[in-house]
């Protein structure tokens, strides 16, 4: 089993492999040096059990047209409180090729699979989200995804900001899932507006991960703030094993776990 977060700079893309080789794909943003449409086939991945769209912004879907050319995507998991027309209404015009492809796929994948139908041996997933039009910005409509890979629990916050987090924290199931998390993938690429200290009343992770590009703004300087909430985990780097509380794609490149 494997879970890997790709270094797509300011964007997000990760995948999980189960015991039988079945795969989940979480977003498909790309960077200057990595495109998931090239990288995933190099890992022997040709079929995706479900594409999880954690956020409806370009940096989470930019490689989608190419992905659709090389991978067989069997289903889509998303915040389905919004129709394709409602998503389109929120986007600047003209919409990109990636956004047009996403809207087409939403109209094609009209049925959400149950957790049982999504089952891959060794992997389990649970999702939560705020509903449109309670929120009308795409960040706070992000998927909150809890992924178990074997005995290890990850949470992916999409681009949630503090108001969206606070809304989801009202759900006791969300609070219970947070208590089990080992690795916290910081929402909105670890930026300041994705930080919600109330989350860490429930979540006590060993490690926090940020998927982001080179630092350009002060809002990206959140590693020390997040590190206060992590207990630390041995992490293999080019310098050998280190006890780390925060890892970032900008510093560490692709980040993966073999379980």
N, C-alpha and C positions, 0 to 999 in steps of 0.2 A: 504494500500500500504506500501511496506517496501523495503528499500535498506540496505544491510548489507555487510560489508567488513570483511572477516574472517581472523583471526590471523594465517596465514600460514608461519610466519617468513619471510625468504628471498624468497619471491614468491608472487603470487597474486591469489586471488579468491574472487569474489563478486557475489551477485545475487540480482535481483529486482523482486518484486511481484506486479502485477497489481490488479485492482479492482476485476477481475474475478478469481484471483488465478493463472493466467498465469505467467510464469517465464522466465526471461532471465538469463543466466549464463555467467559471464565474467571471463574466465580462470578457471583453476582447479588445481592450485598448492596445495601442502599440506605441513604441518609442523609436528613437533614431537607429537603434541597433537590433531590436527584437520585434518581430511580428509573430503573433501566435499562429497565424496561418502557415508560417514556415517552420516555426519551432515545434509545434505539436506533432506534425507528421514525422519530424526527425526523431521524436520520442516513440514512434510507432503508433500514435493515436490517429485513428481515422474515423471513429464514431463517437458521438457525444450523446450520452443518455439524456441529459438536459442541459440547456444553456440557461444559466441564471443571470438575468439582467438586473444588476443591483441598483443601477441608476440610469436615467434616461438622457444623460449628457454625452457629448461626443467623445470625451476621453475614456469612456467605458465601453464604447462600441465601434471605435474608429476602424478596426480591421474586419468588421463584420462582412462586407461584400466579399473579401478574399476568403474568409473562414467558410462561407457558404459554398465556395467553389471547390474546397479541398476536403471538407469534413461533412459527414452525414449527421445532421442534428435531428434527433428524434423527437424532442419536445422542448418547450420553453417554459421557464418559471419566472414570474415577474409580479409586480404590483398590478393586479388586474382590476383594481378599483377605477382605472382609467381606460377609456377606449383609445384606439389609435387616433381618432379625430380629436379627442381632448389633448392628447400628447402633442399632436401637430399644431394645435392652437397655441401652445405655450412656446413653440420654437421660432427662432428668427428665420425669416424667409430670404432667399430660397434655402430649403433644407438640404443637408449634405447627402451624398450617396449612401453613407452609413445609416443615417436617420431614415432615409427612404426605404432601405432594406429592412430595417427594424420594423417600420410600420407595416410593410408587406408581410413580414413574418408574424406579427401580432394578429393580422387578419387571417393568416393561415392556421396558426396554432390557437384555436379558439377554446380548447378544452385543457384545463389544468389537471395534471396527473396527481393522484393521491400519493401520500408518503409510501404506501405499500407498492404502488405502481412504479415509483421512482427508485425502489430499493436496489442497491448494489451491495453485494457482500463486503462487509468491512467498513461501509460508509453509511452514515445516517444524517439526515438534514431536516431542519425545522426553520420555517421562515415566518416573519412577522412584518407588518408594515402599517403605516398610517394611511388613512383613506382620503381620496379626493372626493369632494372639495373641502374637507376639513383643513387640508393643506393644499396650496396651489403652486408651491415651488417644488421643483423636481428633487432637490436635495432632501427635503424632509419627507418625501414620498419614496425614499430609497428602501430596498429590502434590508432587513436585519436578518442575517443568515447565521444559524448555528450549525456547524459542521462537525461531526464526530468522525475521526479517522482512527479506527481501532479504539484504543482506550484514551485517545487524546482529543480534546475538545477545543475548537476554534470558533471565534465569532468574527463576522465580517460586517462592518457597519455601513458599507456603501458610502454615501456622501451625507449621512445624517448630520444635522446641526443640533445644537442644544435643545431648541423647542421640540424637534421631532423625537429626540431621545426622551425628554421629559414626558411626552405623550405616551410613548411605548412603555415607559417604566410603570405606568399605571396598571399594566397587565401583569398579574401575578405569575403567569407562565414565563414571561420575559425575565422577570426577576429570578425565578428558579433556574432558568437556563444560564443566566449570567453567573450564578454561584458555582457552576461546574467548569467554567472556562479556564483553560490552560494558556492559550495564546489569544491575545486581543489584537485584531487588525484594526488600527485606528481609523475612524471615519474621516471622510474628506481629506484623505492623504496625510493625516496627522496635523492638519492645520488648526489654527486657534479656534475657528468657528465650529469645528467638529468636536471640540473638547467639551465634555459634560461631566463635571466632578461627581455629580449625584450617581452616575453609573457605578462608581467604584465603592459605593456603600455596599454593593452586592457582588461586584466582580473583583476577584483577587488573583489576577493572572500572574504566571511566572514570567511571561515575555510579552512585549508590545512591539508590533510591527507597523512600520510606515511605508507605504508605496508612494514615492514622490520623486521628482526630479531635483536638479541643483537648486540650492537655496537662492531665492531672489527677493523674498519678502520676509519681514519680521514674523508674519503669521505662521511661517514654516518652522520657527525656532521653538519647538514644543517638546523636544526630546527630554530635557531635564524635568519638565512638568509631568510628563507621562511616566518617567522613571520612578517617581515617588509611589506609583501604584503597582509596581511589579516587584516580585520577590527575587527574580533572576534565574537564569538557566544557562547551563553550559552550551556554548554555541561554537561550532567549528568555523574558523575563518582562515584566510591565507596566512595568518600569523600563528595558527594553532588554536587550541581550545581556549575560549575566554568565557568568564561569567559575564553575561550581558543582561541588561534589563530592557533595552530598546535596540532594535535593529532596523535598518532602513535600506530600501533598494538603492538609494542614491550612493550609499557608502558600501553596502555589502553585495550588491548585484542581486541575482536570483536567490531566493531564500526557499529552502525546501526541507522537508522532513521525510525520512524513510521509516516506515512503521510496520 
